[in-house]
Amino acid sequence: MRTETIQYFDDSEEELVCRLVRAGAKPSTAKALVFLTGNGEATAAEIERGTGMRQPDVSTALRLPIKRGWIHNGKKSVSATGRSVKMYILAQPLPDIMDALGKEKRQKAAKNQLAFVRKLREFSPMSALQPDARAS
C-alpha cells in the first residue's frame, strides 16, 4: 500500500477562492486555479482530492482556463502503472488571471447597462413627447 499526502486549502486560500469568484470565476474554476497556484502542477485526480470536487466538476472547471491559456496540460508517465496522465500547470500568474476576469466582468456589466438603457428608452413616456424626426 502506498502513502500519499493530500493538501487542503487553508483560510488564506479559501479567501483567494472567494476573491476569484467575486472577480467573475466560477467557484469550481477558482478552486482549481488556487490549487494549482499552491502546488505548481497536479493531475486531475490530485485536484479532485485537494479541492473536494468530483472528477466531472474538475474537468469542467479546467476547460475554460485551458482554452484561455491560463493553464497548460501535458503528459507525464506514472512509473507504477506505466500509464501516462495529464499534468495541469498554471501558465499565467494568478494576479494576471484576476485582472482578466475583472476586465471581462466590467465589460459584461457595461454591455448589460447599455442594453437596459436602450430598453428603458423604448418604454419611456418621454419618447412619446419627442418630436418625430420625419415631421421636419
FENZIPE-V240359 format. One record per pair of residues at least 24 apart in sequence whose ideal C-beta (glycine too) atoms are under 6 Angstrom apart, sorted by the first residue. I is the first residue (numbers start at 1). J is the second residue. Records with the same first field share a line. If there is no record, write none. Layout:
I = J  J
This chain:
6 = 49
7 = 50
23 = 98  101  102
24 = 101  104  105
25 = 101
28 = 53  57  61
29 = 61
32 = 61  62
36 = 90
37 = 90  94
41 = 87  89
42 = 88
43 = 85
70 = 97
